[in-house]
Amino acid sequence: MQPTSSKQSPYAQPMGSPTDGLALTPAQALKNSTRGSLPSFAFPEVPVQASQHVASGTGLYTTIGYLVLVSVALVATISSMGGALVVMAIGAIVGWFQARRVRALIRGSGVQVSAAQLPELHAVVESFSRRLGLAVPPEVYIVEESVQNGFAVKLGKKDIILLTDDMVWGALQSRDPRALGFIVGHELAHVALSHTGSVRSILRTMFKPLARADEFSSDNVAAQLVGDPQIAIHGLTLLTVGPQLMGYINDHALLQQVQEVCADGLSKKAERNLSHPLLLRRIGNLMQ
């Protein structure tokens, strides 16, 4: 329908013209345009206590990490005669302004998931956040990147989750789109378990065993959120091979390989300098 106006728009076309939409304002054109929709995701509604699904060894790794961090801070403070404290204070102020700038960059470069934008995905974020007991759901953005990945970061006091377009598209194209729920749940678990805090982020960077344990913990929580270990395993398989080959993967052979990898001591040693466990070891963690 053409908008009524006392003055005819110079861009208005006769009824039925192929360029009929030119008479609409941008807002009207957007509202009236046809959009596709994501599938509706069905997940359990029971609360999930994230702290009950923390990977073994996390407490020990956290303690060691704090001891190392405190020791480094003390040595730096003593050796600089207090100058390190001034540097840290200045760094905190700079970091606050930097966080605001980065958030502005994200908001200007990605599409924010909301009740009006990808509402089906937004509903999953809202439901999972509620079940995890989060006071405020994180902001979620879709960003263009040719990798299957997601990230959870804290910018100032605001938690933000970034999902790459390839990750979202890949999950939707797979045989079980609920794999997207596992990916979202994994990133929300990082938030619920306070992995995105500035101190914890420093510890995870300094101490790789803690970083890997946090990944196992987030996988555990995400598996509880989706309510089916097969969905969780499907999500990790998607990260392993990508959506193009998912339909050709022999699940039985893959799980056999997972068992072999988990039984091989060299596999654990191979990830010693990695921030994330080997993907097949992550699948093995969910099979326990």
DOLO-957904 format. One record per residue (C-alpha): residue in three letters; x negated, y, z. Coordinates in steps of 0.1 Angstrom, whole numbers, padded with zeros to 4 digits, always signed. Each point is the difference from the previous one (the first is absolute). Example, Ala and Ser with C-alpha at 12.3 -4.5 7.8 and 13.67 -1.06 7.14 Angstrom:
2
Ala-0123-0045+0078 Ser-0014+0034-0007 
% end
This chain:
288
Met+0000+0000+0000 Gln-0012+0035-0009 Pro-0005+0025+0028 Thr+0026+0028-0001 Ser-0014+0035-0002 Ser+0012+0034-0009 Lys-0029+0003-0024 Gln-0008-0027-0026 Ser-0035-0014+0004 Pro-0021+0006-0032 Tyr-0011-0036+0003 Ala+0035-0015+0002 Gln+0008-0025-0028 Pro+0034-0011-0014 Met+0016-0029+0018 Gly-0014-0033-0011 Ser-0033+0015-0011 Pro-0031-0022+0006 Thr-0015+0029+0019 Asp+0031+0005+0022 Gly-0021-0002+0032 Leu-0019+0032-0009 Ala+0030+0020+0013 Leu-0006-0014+0035 Thr-0022+0015+0026 Pro-0030-0023+0010 Ala+0018-0009+0033 Gln+0032-0009-0018 Ala-0019-0021-0027 Leu-0018-0019+0027 Lys+0032-0007+0019 Asn+0019-0012-0030 Ser-0028-0021-0015 Thr+0001-0038+0002 Arg-0024-0016+0023 Gly-0009-0036+0006 Ser+0000-0014+0035 Leu-0022-0023+0020 Pro+0014-0033+0013 Ser+0016+0001+0034 Phe-0023-0017+0025 Ala+0014-0023+0027 Phe-0021-0004+0030 Pro+0008-0009+0037 Glu+0010+0028+0023 Val-0015-0014+0032 Pro-0026+0022+0019 Val-0037-0009-0004 Gln-0024+0007+0028 Ala-0032+0007-0019 Ser-0023-0005+0030 Gln+0011-0036+0003 His-0015-0009-0034 Val-0035+0014+0004 Ala-0027-0022-0015 Ser-0023-0019+0025 Gly-0032+0017+0008 Thr+0014+0035-0005 Gly-0003+0010+0037 Leu-0037-0011+0001 Tyr-0008+0018-0032 Thr+0018+0032+0012 Thr-0020-0001+0033 Ile-0033-0004-0018 Gly+0009+0028-0025 Tyr+0008+0024+0028 Leu-0032-0008+0019 Val-0020+0006-0032 Leu+0019+0033-0007 Val-0005+0013+0036 Ser-0036-0010+0000 Val-0006+0019-0033 Ala+0018+0030+0013 Leu-0019+0001+0032 Val-0034-0003-0017 Ala+0010+0027-0025 Thr+0011+0023+0028 Ile-0030-0005+0022 Ser-0025+0003-0029 Ser+0016+0031-0013 Met+0004+0015+0035 Gly+0038+0003-0004 Gly-0002+0012-0036 Ala+0018-0032-0012 Leu+0031+0010+0020 Val+0002+0033-0018 Val-0004-0017-0033 Met+0028-0025+0008 Ala+0023+0029+0011 Ile-0007+0019-0032 Gly+0005-0033-0020 Ala+0034-0005+0017 Ile+0012+0035-0011 Val-0013-0004-0035 Gly+0016-0034-0002 Trp+0034+0015+0010 Phe-0001+0025-0029 Gln-0013-0027-0023 Ala+0029-0023+0009 Arg+0025+0027-0010 Arg-0018+0005-0034 Val-0001-0038-0007 Arg+0037-0003+0008 Ala+0008+0028-0024 Leu-0021-0017-0027 Ile+0019-0033+0006 Arg+0034+0018-0001 Gly-0010+0017-0032 Ser-0014-0031-0017 Gly+0024-0028+0009 Val+0037-0007+0002 Gln+0015-0001+0035 Val+0023-0029+0008 Ser+0032+0013+0015 Ala+0038-0006+0002 Ala+0002+0017-0034 Gln-0032-0015-0015 Leu-0003-0038-0002 Pro+0027-0003+0027 Glu-0003-0038+0002 Leu-0037+0002+0009 His+0008+0029+0024 Ala+0026-0023+0017 Val-0027-0026+0006 Val-0024+0026+0015 Glu+0028+0013+0023 Ser+0010-0035+0011 Phe-0035-0013+0006 Ser-0009+0032+0019 Arg+0030-0004+0022 Arg-0007-0036+0007 Leu-0036+0008+0009 Gly+0012+0027+0024 Leu-0016+0029-0018 Ala+0014+0034+0011 Val-0004+0015-0034 Pro-0004-0020-0033 Pro-0032+0009-0019 Glu+0002+0019-0032 Val-0004-0023-0030 Tyr-0014+0011-0034 Ile-0004-0019-0033 Val-0033+0010-0016 Glu-0014-0009-0034 Glu-0029-0024+0003 Ser-0010-0030-0021 Val-0005-0023+0030 Gln+0023-0022+0021 Asn-0002+0018+0034 Gly+0016+0019+0028 Phe-0015+0023+0027 Ala+0011+0013+0034 Val-0017+0032+0012 Lys+0006+0026+0027 Leu-0003+0036-0010 Gly+0002+0021+0031 Lys+0030-0014+0019 Lys+0017-0012-0032 Asp-0003-0037-0011 Ile+0001-0004-0037 Ile+0002-0032-0021 Leu-0012+0000-0036 Leu+0011-0027-0024 Thr-0015-0002-0035 Asp+0024-0002-0029 Asp-0017-0033-0011 Met+0007-0015+0034 Val+0037+0009-0001 Trp+0004-0010-0036 Gly-0019-0032+0005 Ala+0022-0011+0029 Leu+0032+0009-0019 Gln-0012-0021-0030 Ser-0009-0030+0021 Arg+0023-0029+0006 Asp+0009+0013+0034 Pro+0002+0038+0002 Arg+0002-0003+0038 Ala-0038-0001-0001 Leu+0002+0038-0001 Gly+0016-0003+0035 Phe-0031-0018+0012 Ile-0023+0027-0014 Val+0020+0027+0016 Gly+0002-0019+0033 His-0037-0005+0000 Glu-0006+0038-0002 Leu+0027+0008+0026 Ala-0017-0026+0023 His-0032+0021-0002 Val+0020+0029+0012 Ala+0019-0019+0028 Leu-0033-0015+0012 Ser-0017+0035+0001 His-0026-0010-0025 Thr+0003+0034-0018 Gly-0011+0021+0030 Ser-0032+0019-0004 Val-0020-0019+0026 Arg+0013-0034-0011 Ser-0009+0010-0036 Ile-0036+0008+0010 Leu-0002-0033+0019 Arg+0013-0019-0030 Thr-0026+0017-0023 Met-0029-0007+0024 Phe+0010-0035+0010 Lys+0011-0022-0029 Pro+0012-0030+0021 Leu+0026+0023+0016 Ala+0011+0013-0034 Arg+0005-0036-0012 Ala+0018-0010+0032 Asp+0024+0030-0005 Glu+0008-0013-0035 Phe+0009-0034+0013 Ser+0022+0017+0027 Ser+0018+0021-0026 Asp+0006-0031-0022 Asn+0015-0018+0031 Val+0023+0029+0007 Ala+0011+0003-0036 Ala+0008-0037-0002 Gln+0023+0005+0030 Leu+0017+0029-0016 Val+0008-0018-0033 Gly+0010-0031+0020 Asp-0014-0026-0023 Pro-0037-0010-0002 Gln+0005-0010-0037 Ile+0008+0037-0008 Ala-0031+0011+0018 Ile-0022-0026-0018 His+0016+0011-0033 Gly-0010+0036+0008 Leu-0036-0009+0007 Thr-0001-0022-0032 Leu+0012+0030-0019 Leu-0030+0020+0013 Thr-0023-0029-0010 Val+0010-0006-0036 Gly+0022+0030-0010 Pro+0036-0002-0014 Gln-0010-0011-0035 Leu-0012-0035+0011 Met+0024-0006+0029 Gly+0023-0021-0022 Tyr-0028-0023-0009 Ile-0015-0007+0034 Asn+0003-0035+0014 Asp+0009+0007+0036 His-0010-0035+0012 Ala-0035+0004-0015 Leu-0003+0035+0014 Leu+0008-0012+0035 Gln-0025-0028-0003 Gln-0026+0025-0009 Val+0010+0021+0030 Gln-0006-0029+0023 Glu-0034-0007-0015 Val-0010+0037+0003 Cys+0011+0001+0036 Ala-0019-0032+0009 Asp-0032+0014-0016 Gly-0021+0019+0025 Leu-0017+0018-0028 Ser+0032+0017-0009 Lys+0002+0018+0033 Lys-0036+0010-0003 Ala+0005+0013-0035 Glu+0025+0027+0014 Arg-0024+0011+0027 Asn-0005+0035-0015 Leu+0036+0004-0013 Ser+0027+0020+0016 His+0027-0025-0011 Pro-0001-0038+0003 Leu-0001-0020-0032 Leu+0035-0002-0014 Leu+0001-0038+0001 Arg-0010+0001+0037 Arg+0029+0024+0005 Ile+0024-0025-0016 Gly-0016-0027+0022 Asn+0008+0022+0031 Leu+0036+0001-0009 Met+0001-0038-0005 Gln-0010-0007+0036 
% end
